[in-house]
Amino acid sequence: MMDINEVREALKGERLVESPFHLVSNIAKICVENVELGRELVIRALDSELILAHGYREIIDELAMQVGLYPYVESLSDLSLRSAMMHAAHRADGEMSDFVIHSAQAKVLRKLMAGESVILSAPTSFGKSLLVDLLISAKDFLNIVLIVPTLALVEETRRRVSRFVDRYSIVTSASQKIEERNIFVLTQERFLSIEGKLPAVDFFVIDEFYKLSISGEGDRATLLNQAFLALSRTGAQFYLLGPSIKAIPEEVYNKVECSFVVENFQTVAVELHHVKKKPNKALALAGLLDRLDGQTMIYCQSPSSTRTVLSEYLENRELQQTSDEELIEAADWTAKHYHHDWLVSVGLKYGIGIHHGRLPRSLGRFMVRAFEEGKLNILLCTSTLIEGVNTAAKNVVIYDNKLNRKPLDFFTFNNIKGRSGRMFRHFVGNVYLFEAPPEEDLPFVDIPALNPTDATPSSLLLQMSKDDLPSGLEGKVERLTNQNFLPVAILKAHSGIEPEYLIDTAKYLRGLDIRSLMQCSWIARPTYDELRLSSEIIWEKLGGAQSARRAAMRTSSMMTKWIWDLFKLKSVPVFRKQKIINQMEYGLAADEAVENVLAFIRGWASFNYPKYLSALNDVAAFVLAARGLRGCNYIPFAASIEHLFQPDSFSSLEEYGLPTEITERLMQRKLFGKDESLDIVIQRLRGPELNRYADGLFEKRIIEDFQSGIGVKKIKKP
């Protein structure tokens, strides 16, 4: 009998072994003795054209049935009666009856169908998200909440659940109307902003639940815990899904009734390859890419690393420019609207894409689609590879072994590795490493909302009832609730900011003389000096400096100037162009100039600054009232900043994949009004043939993709 490694090597071979029947017989024996190893070999056999070409497909199909890989069975007519019945039993119900699930999916789905709440830890290729759709298809929920970690995943999930648009209103932002039946697809921040308006929730999902652990994400993890706490109090059934972990604390089972399911069911096989860095790392990568067959994703630790990798690759190889018309136009379009030397634009000319968190969402959406369609052969990614891009490739290269300047842990390594291979397309994925893989040590995922400790942030402790607090933490909460600088209601209302910062800000404002304090009493629209003071307080007292620096802001005065300029221009494309030119005049390279501006727009102006300004509004209003002075109202200005001083619908349309440049053109052509709600705008843009407003093939495909993503409701026959 052949051992497992001999079978693997035989299946990798380009020439068939002397006795293919002997090889298949050995696979069958291993399937009986060790189902997990047998499953891996069946997957490898499905990838072997030589095995399948010699008439062994029927046997491989039967073995696939034996190891639970029901979706991989090709010819149902050739199955035995028993296998055919088993296959039929794993076909989904409802409007998704075309889907067949594997045995481990079926086990989890049965629990969910029975009304159980489930926390699932499983590999990337498991098909965890599919179970959400199957459950929605088969059950009659009224209101469903899906919490995902990034806006890129909000858009991907919204598109996926648009198949239910005839039964549900798909809500992704506070500006949309809530109907009788809704699927809410939200980040934790957006959920908390509309929590009070939500109808009774029947079922909720938290994707990537490991982010409940308080780690480098800081306030985002705190807010995710708060969202989970609020949703769990509804008593609704839930499904938390995430990649492979070690365990969760027992306290979770004591607080909420649920099943913790750990699965290691693999649907693809993975080959690890170690690459020698000779003569140097950049040349070694170029040589590797010369040899690789199929699409390749390359993991880099940061946006600047993607630029370095691409520029070195272009220096080391004379590449042929793409002949794909859409990519050529995409390169020209990005050169026109950003800068011709921006490496994102340059890479597109050679069929190479870049994807990271600073890209405009519409451009990020294009990169994913172009890669999925096979137009891009190489995609350079940062951690968006595991957080915002739900795609996969035949080959994954882990070029950097760091994330946020820290060595990759085994958990993150596993998630990146899991992007190699894909069901039905790449049965065997290849992962190429320039460094040794980290030691195998999966994390223990805590859920502070259910198991608070000394390390739990004060902002989360304030959201908990006294009964849920351990006695050792009561004093910490009492110190916050008993202070007289700010009402507890304000501390609770701004849980994305630690209460200590809010209290320090109140102390600072109380110490100002009346003339200085009156500069905080502006309403709706500040003067430049009033905005400057607000920005200084946000930077120095409210804890905003750290996140502002991550968004390319060097000082509070720079932050003030950029916000003011955006306010005055009220056009993102014009502001972006001006700031890129301005940065380059001060000596910055095109890449750094472009991405500084993009970081400000995405990471600060449209997200963090409005959050801090809204918190400052409540603190300042309380202090002003206590001093008997005129009040303030920054909320209209904060809301305008969040939408980048554009019509409210623009930011949502950009999330849906429509660049602001095209949106502005459609509004100018009177296809919708600037004050119309997002729901009305979407309704107006569903019907007409928007292609005639496109400037070339690139924009035409962008518009087509946008329209396919907003869904078309079927007209019910009377």
C-alpha positions in Angstrom: 0.0 0.0 0.0 1.2 3.5 -0.8 1.6 5.9 2.1 0.0 9.4 2.1 3.1 11.2 0.7 3.5 8.7 -2.1 -0.1 9.3 -3.1 0.3 13.0 -3.0 3.4 12.9 -5.2 1.8 10.6 -7.6 -1.2 12.9 -7.9 1.1 15.9 -8.5 2.9 14.1 -11.4 2.5 15.3 -15.0 2.6 11.6 -16.1 0.2 9.0 -14.8 1.7 6.2 -12.7 1.8 2.8 -14.3 -1.4 1.6 -12.5 -3.9 4.4 -12.0 -6.3 1.8 -10.6 -3.8 1.0 -7.9 -3.5 4.7 -7.1 -7.2 5.2 -6.8 -7.5 2.0 -4.7 -5.0 3.5 -2.3 -7.0 6.7 -2.1 -10.1 4.6 -1.3 -8.3 2.7 1.5 -7.1 6.0 3.1 -10.6 7.4 2.9 -11.7 4.5 5.1 -8.9 4.7 7.6 -8.6 8.5 7.9 -11.5 10.7 6.5 -9.6 14.0 6.7 -6.6 12.7 4.8 -8.9 10.9 2.5 -10.7 14.1 1.8 -7.5 15.9 0.9 -6.5 13.1 -1.5 -10.0 13.2 -3.2 -9.6 16.9 -3.7 -6.1 16.4 -5.2 -7.6 13.6 -7.5 -10.3 16.1 -8.7 -7.4 18.4 -9.6 -5.6 15.7 -11.5 -6.7 15.8 -15.2 -4.7 12.6 -15.8 -6.8 10.6 -13.3 -10.1 12.0 -14.5 -9.1 11.5 -18.2 -8.6 7.8 -17.7 -12.2 7.1 -16.8 -12.0 7.2 -13.0 -14.4 10.1 -12.5 -17.2 7.8 -11.3 -15.0 6.2 -8.6 -13.7 9.7 -7.5 -17.4 10.9 -7.3 -18.2 8.0 -5.0 -15.2 8.7 -2.8 -16.2 12.4 -2.7 -19.6 11.2 -1.4 -17.9 9.0 1.2 -15.8 11.9 2.6 -18.7 14.5 2.6 -17.7 16.5 -0.5 -21.2 16.4 -2.0 -20.9 19.6 -4.0 -18.0 18.2 -6.0 -20.0 15.3 -7.4 -20.3 15.8 -11.2 -22.5 13.1 -12.6 -25.5 12.2 -10.4 -26.7 9.5 -12.9 -23.6 7.4 -12.2 -24.0 7.4 -8.4 -25.3 4.4 -6.6 -28.9 4.7 -5.3 -27.6 5.2 -1.7 -25.2 7.9 -2.8 -27.8 9.6 -4.9 -30.2 9.8 -2.0 -27.5 11.1 0.3 -26.6 13.8 -2.3 -30.3 14.8 -2.6 -30.4 15.1 1.2 -27.7 17.8 1.1 -29.5 20.0 -1.5 -30.7 23.3 0.0 -34.3 24.2 0.5 -36.2 27.3 -0.7 -35.2 29.6 -3.5 -31.6 28.4 -3.2 -32.4 24.8 -4.0 -29.6 24.7 -6.7 -27.0 24.7 -4.0 -25.5 21.5 -2.6 -23.6 21.7 0.7 -20.9 19.5 2.2 -21.4 17.3 5.2 -19.9 19.7 7.8 -22.0 22.6 6.4 -25.1 20.4 6.7 -24.3 19.7 10.4 -24.2 23.4 11.2 -27.2 24.3 9.1 -29.3 21.7 10.9 -28.6 23.4 14.2 -29.5 26.8 12.7 -32.6 25.5 11.1 -33.7 24.1 14.5 -33.4 27.6 16.0 -30.1 27.1 17.8 -27.6 29.9 18.1 -24.2 28.9 16.8 -20.6 30.1 17.1 -18.7 28.6 14.2 -14.9 28.4 13.9 -13.9 26.9 10.5 -11.3 27.3 7.8 -11.5 30.1 5.1 -12.7 27.6 2.4 -15.5 26.1 4.5 -18.4 28.2 3.1 -19.5 29.8 6.3 -21.3 32.8 4.7 -23.3 30.5 2.4 -25.1 29.2 5.5 -26.4 32.7 6.2 -28.0 32.8 2.7 -29.4 29.3 2.9 -31.0 30.0 6.3 -32.6 33.3 5.0 -33.8 31.3 2.0 -35.4 28.6 4.0 -36.8 30.4 7.0 -39.3 33.3 7.3 -37.5 35.9 9.4 -38.9 39.4 9.5 -35.8 41.4 10.4 -32.2 40.2 10.1 -29.0 42.0 11.1 -25.7 41.1 9.5 -22.6 42.8 11.2 -19.4 42.8 9.0 -16.1 44.4 9.8 -15.5 46.6 6.8 -17.4 48.7 4.3 -15.9 46.6 1.5 -17.6 43.6 3.1 -20.8 45.6 3.6 -20.9 46.0 -0.2 -20.0 42.4 -1.0 -22.6 41.1 1.5 -25.2 43.6 0.2 -24.7 42.3 -3.3 -24.9 38.7 -2.2 -28.2 39.1 -0.3 -29.7 41.1 -3.1 -31.1 37.8 -4.3 -33.7 38.3 -1.6 -34.7 41.8 -2.8 -38.2 40.6 -3.6 -38.7 39.6 0.1 -36.6 42.2 2.0 -35.4 45.7 1.9 -31.6 45.7 2.0 -30.5 48.5 4.4 -26.8 49.5 4.6 -27.0 53.1 6.0 -29.0 55.3 8.3 -30.4 57.3 5.4 -32.5 54.4 4.0 -36.1 53.8 4.9 -36.9 50.8 7.1 -39.7 48.6 5.8 -41.7 45.8 7.3 -39.1 43.2 6.3 -35.4 44.1 6.3 -32.0 42.7 6.0 -29.6 45.2 7.7 -26.0 44.9 6.4 -23.9 47.1 8.7 -20.6 47.7 10.3 -20.7 47.9 14.1 -20.5 51.7 14.0 -23.5 51.9 11.6 -25.5 49.5 13.6 -25.0 51.5 16.8 -26.0 54.7 15.0 -29.4 53.3 14.1 -29.9 50.8 17.0 -32.8 52.8 18.5 -34.7 52.8 15.2 -34.5 49.1 14.6 -37.7 46.9 14.7 -37.6 43.6 16.6 -34.7 41.5 15.4 -35.3 37.8 14.6 -31.8 36.7 13.7 -28.4 38.3 13.7 -25.0 37.4 12.4 -21.5 38.7 13.3 -18.9 37.9 10.7 -15.3 37.5 11.8 -16.3 37.2 15.4 -12.7 36.9 16.5 -12.6 40.7 16.3 -14.6 40.8 19.5 -11.3 40.3 21.3 -9.9 43.6 22.4 -6.6 43.9 20.5 -4.9 46.3 18.1 -8.3 47.4 16.8 -9.1 49.3 20.0 -12.3 51.3 19.8 -13.6 49.2 16.9 -13.5 46.0 18.9 -15.1 47.9 21.8 -18.0 49.0 19.5 -18.3 45.4 18.1 -18.7 44.2 21.7 -21.3 46.8 22.4 -23.2 45.8 19.2 -23.1 42.2 20.3 -24.3 43.1 23.8 -27.2 45.1 22.4 -28.2 42.3 19.9 -27.9 39.5 22.4 -30.2 41.3 24.8 -33.0 41.0 22.1 -33.0 37.2 22.6 -32.8 36.7 18.8 -31.2 33.6 17.4 -27.6 34.3 16.3 -24.7 33.0 14.2 -21.2 34.1 14.8 -18.7 33.0 12.2 -15.0 33.2 11.9 -11.8 31.4 11.0 -10.1 28.6 13.0 -9.4 29.5 16.6 -8.5 27.5 19.7 -11.4 28.2 22.1 -13.8 30.8 23.7 -14.3 31.2 27.4 -16.8 29.0 29.3 -18.4 32.2 30.6 -19.9 32.7 27.1 -22.0 29.5 27.5 -23.2 30.7 30.9 -24.4 34.0 29.6 -26.0 33.0 26.2 -27.4 29.7 25.1 -25.4 28.6 22.0 -23.4 25.9 20.5 -19.6 26.4 19.8 -18.8 24.4 16.7 -15.1 23.9 15.7 -14.7 22.4 12.2 -11.5 21.6 10.3 -13.4 20.5 7.1 -11.2 21.5 4.1 -12.6 22.0 0.6 -9.3 22.7 -1.1 -5.8 21.3 -0.6 -2.8 23.6 -0.1 0.8 23.2 -1.0 3.4 25.3 0.9 6.6 26.3 -1.0 9.6 28.0 0.5 11.3 30.6 -1.7 15.0 31.3 -1.3 15.8 35.1 -1.3 18.6 34.8 -3.8 20.2 36.9 -5.2 17.8 39.2 -3.3 14.2 39.1 -2.3 12.9 41.4 -5.2 14.7 39.3 -7.9 13.6 36.1 -6.2 9.9 37.3 -6.5 10.4 38.3 -10.1 11.8 34.8 -10.9 8.9 33.2 -9.0 6.3 35.2 -11.0 8.1 34.1 -14.2 7.4 30.5 -13.3 4.0 30.6 -11.8 1.0 29.5 -13.8 -2.4 31.1 -13.0 -3.5 34.2 -11.1 -1.4 35.3 -8.1 -2.2 37.3 -5.0 0.7 38.8 -3.2 0.4 39.8 0.5 2.3 42.9 1.5 2.3 44.4 5.0 1.3 48.0 4.0 0.3 50.3 1.1 3.9 51.5 0.9 5.1 47.9 0.6 2.8 47.2 -2.3 4.4 50.2 -4.1 7.9 49.0 -3.3 7.1 45.5 -4.6 5.5 46.7 -7.8 8.2 49.3 -8.6 11.0 46.7 -8.0 9.2 44.2 -10.2 8.8 46.7 -13.0 12.5 47.6 -12.7 13.6 43.9 -12.8 11.4 42.8 -15.7 10.5 44.3 -19.0 6.8 43.5 -19.0 4.5 43.6 -21.9 1.6 46.0 -21.5 -1.9 44.6 -21.4 -4.0 44.5 -24.5 -7.2 44.4 -22.5 -9.2 47.5 -23.5 -10.9 47.9 -20.1 -7.6 47.8 -18.2 -6.0 50.3 -20.6 -8.9 52.7 -20.1 -8.8 52.1 -16.3 -5.1 53.1 -16.3 -5.9 56.2 -18.3 -8.9 57.0 -16.1 -6.9 56.8 -12.8 -4.1 58.7 -14.3 -6.5 61.5 -15.3 -8.4 61.7 -12.0 -5.4 61.0 -9.6 -2.0 61.2 -11.2 -0.2 59.5 -14.1 2.7 58.4 -11.9 0.5 56.8 -9.3 1.7 53.2 -9.3 -1.9 51.9 -9.1 -2.4 53.5 -12.5 0.9 52.3 -13.8 0.3 48.7 -12.6 -3.0 48.5 -14.5 -1.1 49.0 -17.8 0.6 45.7 -17.1 -2.3 43.7 -15.8 -1.3 44.2 -12.2 -3.8 45.4 -9.5 -3.3 46.9 -6.1 -5.8 46.7 -3.3 -5.5 48.3 0.1 -7.6 50.2 2.6 -6.8 53.7 1.2 -8.2 53.1 -2.3 -11.6 54.7 -3.1 -14.2 52.0 -2.5 -15.3 52.1 -6.1 -11.8 51.5 -7.3 -11.3 48.7 -4.8 -14.4 47.1 -6.1 -13.1 47.3 -9.7 -9.8 45.7 -8.7 -11.6 42.7 -7.1 -14.0 42.3 -10.1 -11.1 42.6 -12.7 -9.2 39.9 -10.7 -12.2 37.7 -10.5 -12.8 38.0 -14.3 -9.2 37.1 -15.0 -8.2 40.4 -16.4 -5.6 41.1 -13.7 -3.1 38.3 -13.4 -1.5 39.7 -10.2 -3.2 41.4 -7.3 -1.0 43.1 -4.6 -2.9 43.2 -1.3 -2.4 44.3 2.3 -4.5 43.0 5.1 -7.5 43.6 2.9 -6.7 40.2 1.6 -8.2 38.7 4.7 -10.6 41.5 5.8 -12.1 43.2 2.7 -11.5 41.0 -0.3 -13.5 37.8 -0.3 -11.7 36.3 -3.3 -9.1 33.7 -3.8 -6.4 32.7 -6.3 -4.5 29.6 -7.4 -1.3 31.1 -6.0 -0.8 33.2 -2.9 2.7 34.8 -2.2 3.3 35.9 1.4 6.0 38.5 0.6 6.1 40.2 4.0 5.9 38.3 7.2 4.5 41.2 9.2 1.2 43.0 9.9 1.2 46.5 11.5 5.0 46.1 12.0 4.5 43.0 14.1 5.4 39.4 12.9 2.5 37.5 11.4 1.0 35.2 14.0 -0.2 31.7 13.0 -3.9 32.9 13.0 -3.3 35.6 10.5 -0.9 33.4 8.5 -3.7 30.8 8.3 -6.2 33.4 7.1 -3.9 34.6 4.3 -3.0 31.0 3.4 -6.7 30.3 3.1 -7.0 32.6 0.2 -5.2 30.0 -2.0 -7.5 27.7 -3.9 -11.2 27.9 -4.4 -14.0 25.4 -4.7 -14.7 24.3 -8.3 -11.9 26.5 -9.7 -8.6 25.7 -7.9 -8.8 22.4 -6.1 -5.2 22.8 -5.0 -3.8 26.2 -4.0 -0.2 27.1 -3.7 1.3 29.3 -1.0 4.8 30.7 -1.5 6.8 31.8 1.6 9.9 34.0 1.8 10.1 33.4 5.6 9.5 30.4 7.8 5.8 30.0 8.8 5.0 31.0 12.4 4.6 28.3 15.0 1.2 26.7 15.2 -0.7 28.4 17.9 -4.3 29.4 17.4 -5.7 32.2 19.5 -8.1 32.0 22.5 -10.9 34.4 21.5 -12.4 36.3 24.5 -15.7 38.2 24.3 -15.4 41.0 26.8 -19.1 41.9 26.5 -19.8 38.5 28.2 -16.6 38.1 30.1 -15.3 41.5 31.3 -11.8 41.7 32.9 -9.4 44.4 34.1 -8.4 44.9 30.5 -11.9 45.6 29.3 -12.2 49.3 28.2 -14.2 51.6 30.4 -16.5 52.5 27.5 -17.7 48.9 27.3 -18.0 48.5 31.1 -20.4 51.5 31.1 -22.7 49.7 28.7 -23.1 46.7 31.0 -25.7 46.2 33.7 -24.5 46.0 37.3 -25.4 42.4 37.5 -23.0 41.6 34.6 -20.0 43.2 36.2 -17.6 41.2 38.3 -17.2 42.7 41.8 -13.6 43.7 41.1 -14.7 46.0 38.3 -17.6 47.8 40.1 -15.2 50.4 41.6 -13.8 51.3 38.2 -17.3 52.0 36.9 -18.4 53.8 40.0 -15.5 56.3 39.6 -16.9 57.1 36.2 -20.6 57.3 37.2 -19.9 59.3 40.4 -17.7 62.1 38.8 -19.5 65.4 38.3 -17.8 66.7 35.2 -20.1 65.0 32.7 -23.4 63.1 32.9 -23.1 59.4 32.4 -25.5 59.6 29.4 -22.9 61.5 27.5 -20.2 59.0 28.3 -22.5 56.2 27.2 -23.5 58.0 24.0 -20.0 58.2 22.7 -18.7 54.7 23.4 -16.2 54.9 20.5 -14.2 57.3 22.7 -13.0 56.3 26.1 -14.8 58.1 28.9 -11.5 59.4 30.4 -10.9 61.5 27.2 -14.4 62.9 27.4 -14.0 63.8 31.0 -10.6 65.4 30.4 -12.1 67.5 27.6 -14.9 68.7 29.9 -12.2 69.6 32.5 -10.3 71.6 29.9 -13.4 73.5 28.7 -14.3 74.3 32.3 -10.9 75.9 32.8 -11.2 78.2 29.8 -12.0 81.9 30.2 -15.4 83.0 28.9 -14.0 84.6 25.7 -12.2 81.4 24.7 -15.1 79.2 25.7 -17.5 81.3 23.6 -15.5 80.2 20.5 -17.0 76.7 21.2 -20.6 78.1 20.9 -20.8 78.0 17.1 -23.9 76.6 15.4 -24.1 74.7 12.1 -21.2 76.4 10.3 -18.0 77.5 12.1 -15.7 80.3 11.2 -12.1 79.2 10.5 -11.0 80.2 14.0 -13.8 78.2 15.6 -13.0 75.2 13.5 -9.3 75.5 14.4 -10.1 75.5 18.2 -12.4 72.5 17.8 -9.7 70.6 15.9 -7.1 71.5 18.5 -9.3 70.1 21.3 -10.0 66.9 19.3 -6.3 66.5 18.7 -4.9 67.4 22.1 -7.7 66.5 24.6 -10.2 64.1 23.0 -7.7 61.5 21.9 -8.0 62.1 18.1 -4.3 62.6 17.4 -3.4 59.0 16.9 -6.1 58.2 14.3 -5.5 61.5 12.6 -1.8 60.7 12.2 -2.8 57.4 10.6 -4.8 59.4 8.1 -1.7 61.4 7.1 -2.5 64.5 9.3 0.7 65.8 10.9 -0.8 68.6 13.1 -4.1 69.9 14.2 -3.6 73.0 12.0 -3.1 70.8 8.9 -6.3 69.0 9.9 -8.2 72.3 10.2 -6.9 73.5 6.8 -7.9 70.3 4.9 -11.3 70.2 6.5 -11.9 73.8 5.7 -10.7 73.5 2.1 -13.0 70.5 1.6 -15.9 72.5 3.1 -15.2 75.4 0.7 -14.8 73.4 -2.4 -17.7 70.9 -1.8 -16.3 68.6 -4.5 -14.2 65.6 -3.7 -12.6 65.3 -7.2 -11.6 69.0 -7.2 -10.3 68.8 -3.6 -8.4 65.6 -4.3 -6.7 67.0 -7.4 -5.7 70.2 -5.6 -4.3 68.5 -2.6 -2.3 66.0 -4.7 -0.7 68.9 -6.6 -0.1 70.8 -3.4 1.6 67.8 -1.7 3.9 67.2 -4.7 4.9 70.9 -4.8 6.2 70.3 -1.2 8.4 67.5 -2.6 6.3 64.4 -2.0 6.3 61.6 -4.7 3.1 61.0 -6.6 2.3 57.8 -4.7 2.7 59.3 -1.3 0.8 62.5 -2.3 -2.2 60.5 -3.7 -2.4 58.1 -0.9 -2.1 60.8 1.8 -5.1 62.5 0.3 -7.0 59.2 0.0 -6.2 58.3 3.7 -7.5 61.7 4.8 -10.8 61.3 2.8 -11.5 57.7 3.9 -9.9 57.4 7.3 -10.5 60.8 8.7 -12.9 63.2 7.0 -15.7 60.7 6.3 -15.3 58.6 9.5 -13.2 59.7 12.5 -13.5 63.5 12.4 -17.4 63.5 12.5 -17.3 61.0 15.4 -15.0 63.3 17.4 -16.8 66.5 16.5 -20.1 65.0 17.5 -18.7 64.0 20.9 -17.1 67.4 21.4 -20.5 69.0 20.6 -22.2 67.2 23.5 -19.3 67.9 25.9 -19.2 71.6 24.9 -23.0 72.0 25.1 -23.0 70.6 28.6 -20.2 72.9 29.8 -21.6 76.0 28.1 -25.0 75.4 29.7 -23.4 74.9 33.1 -21.7 78.3 32.7 -24.9 79.9 31.6 -23.6 80.7 28.1 -25.1 80.3 24.6 -25.2 76.7 23.4 -23.7 75.0 20.4 -24.7 72.7 17.6 -22.0 71.0 15.6 -24.1 68.1 14.4 -25.2 69.5 11.0 -21.5 70.3 10.2 -20.4 66.8 11.4 -23.1 65.2 9.2 -21.9 67.2 6.2 -18.3 66.2 6.8 -19.3 62.5 7.0 -20.7 62.9 3.5 -17.7 65.0 2.4 -19.9 68.0 1.9 -21.6 66.3 -1.0 -25.3 65.1 -1.4 -25.9 62.3 1.1 -26.5 59.7 -1.6 -23.0 60.2 -3.1 -21.0 58.3 -0.4 -23.4 55.3 -0.5 -23.3 55.2 -4.3 -19.5 55.2 -4.0 -19.7 52.2 -1.7 -21.9 50.5 -4.2 -19.1 50.9 -6.8 -20.0 54.1 -8.6 -17.2 56.7 -8.6 -18.0 60.2 -7.5 -17.0 61.5 -10.9 -19.8 59.4 -12.6 -22.3 60.2 -9.8 -21.8 64.0 -10.3 -22.4 63.6 -14.0 -25.6 61.6 -13.5 -26.9 64.3 -11.1 -26.0 67.0 -13.6 -27.9 65.2 -16.3 -31.0 65.3 -14.0 -31.2 61.6 -13.4 -31.8 62.3 -9.7 -31.9 65.3 -7.4 -29.2 66.2 -4.9 -31.7 66.2 -2.0 -33.4 62.9 -2.8 -33.0 60.0 -0.4 -30.8 57.1 -1.2 -33.8 54.8 -1.7 -35.3 57.2 -4.3 -31.9 57.6 -6.1 -31.4 53.8 -6.3 -34.9 53.4 -7.7 -34.2 56.0 -10.3 -30.9 54.5 -11.3 -32.3 50.9 -11.6 -34.3 51.6 -14.7 -32.7 53.7 -17.3 -29.8 52.6 -19.5 -27.0 54.5 -17.8 -24.4 53.3 -20.2 -25.0 56.2 -22.6 -23.6 58.5 -19.9 -20.4 56.5 -19.7 -17.1 57.9 -21.1 -15.6 54.8 -22.6 -15.6 51.0 -21.9 -14.1 51.3 -18.3 -17.0 53.6 -17.2 -19.5 51.4 -19.1 -18.4 48.3 -17.2 -18.4 50.2 -13.9 -22.0 51.3 -14.5 -23.0 47.8 -15.5 -21.5 46.3 -12.4 -23.1 49.0 -10.2 -26.6 48.3 -11.7 -26.2 44.5 -11.3 -25.3 45.1 -7.7 -28.3 47.2 -6.8 -30.6 44.4 -7.8 -33.7 44.4 -10.0 -37.0 43.6 -8.3 -39.1 41.1 -10.2 -42.5 42.4 -11.3 -45.1 40.1 -9.8 -47.8 38.9 -12.2 -51.4 39.6 -11.1 
